[in-house]
Amino acid sequence: MKYLKYLKLYLFTLVIVLFISSCGEQEGDGDTVVPVDPLDTQGNLLNGSWIVKDANSVTKDGAIVDVFTTMTLTISGGTKSGGNYSTSGSDSNEIWANSGTWEFQNNDKNKILRSDGVSVSISLTETTLRTSFTTSGGLKDGNWVFDFIKQ
């Protein structure tokens, strides 16, 4: 009788241990979760054609500049390593070159470095892109902000 009491306690403990251990992560089931790199996500989100939102969407030093209203920025090949860009309808190669490459600056998903050496801060959603940067060494010196929407 005494042994029966210990046997019940032993079986109860065994069931609890098995239950708890079955709640853990199983190995070898083929469902290995691979973490997604935020730079890859951001690079992929940048891909596409972006058009200037409207006539008030480009500013230089806070003043509206309406000569970029027909500009399209096309970004392709965006990954954590960077990608390519091209523009059409840009008023100036000093502001946005016809084409170039970019990479994330210091692994920051909100900063890209263009191949012309310009550091660009970005704010991005699935449908909007805001770029802000400073140019120097030409007639277009200043702090620029462009608001784009995805085409």
C-alpha positions, 0 to 999 in steps of 0.5 A, a space after each residue: 500500500 505504501 508503495 502504491 502511494 509512491 508509485 502514484 506520486 512518481 507517475 504524477 510527477 512523470 506526467 507533469 515533466 512530460 507535459 512541460 517538456 512537450 511545450 518546448 521548441 522541437 528540433 528537426 521539424 523543418 520549421 526553423 525560423 530565420 530572423 529577417 534583417 531590418 535592412 533587407 526589409 527596408 531595402 525591399 520596401 524602397 524598391 519601386 517607382 516614386 513620384 513627387 507627391 505634388 507641387 508643394 512636396 519639394 523644399 530647399 531650406 524650407 521654401 517650396 521649389 516647384 521645378 521637380 514636380 515631374 520627377 520620378 525616382 526609381 529604386 531597384 535591387 534594394 537589399 541590406 547591401 544597397 541598390 541602384 537608383 535612377 531619376 527622370 524629370 530631375 531639374 538638376 544632377 546636383 540634387 538627384 543624379 540621373 543614376 547611381 547606387 546607394 547603401 545603408 549608411 552605418 547600418 542605419 535603415 533610415 540613412 542611405 549614402 548615395 554614390 555621389 557622396 550625399 547622405 540622405 535621411 529617409 522616412 518610409 512607409 509602403 506608399 510614401 517616401 521622404 528624403 532629406 539631405 544637404 548639397 554643397 559645392 554648387 548653385 543648388 546648395 541647401 537643405 532639401 526635402 522631397 516627399 514621394 508617393 509610390 507609383 
